Amino acid sequence: MAEIVNLRLARKRAERAAREKRASENRARHGRTKTEKQTEARTERTARAALDGHRRDKPQGDDRP
């Protein structure tokens, strides 16, 4: 025989699990130490500087996109 499932309780369990997963992701994303944040910012600045260093400049007076 099939198991009887209370849909209201099943929905609430699923929502609770989704909220817990989202909370876990937020803790991992925002719950970092100051040193980790500074290291990531430094890495991002270095990568951005390297990318900007390879950028080609548009000629002056060129209106085309």
Stockholm file with secondary structure:
# STOCKHOLM 1.0

chainA/1-65         MAEIVNLRLARKRAERAAREKRASENRARHGRTKTEKQTEARTERTARAALDGHRRDKPQGDDRP
#=GR chainA/1-65 SS CCCCCCHHHHHHHHHHHHHHHHHHHHHHHHCCCHHHHHHHHHHHHHHHHHHHHTCCCCCTTCCCC
#=GC SS_cons        CCCCCCHHHHHHHHHHHHHHHHHHHHHHHHCCCHHHHHHHHHHHHHHHHHHHHTCCCCCTTCCCC
//
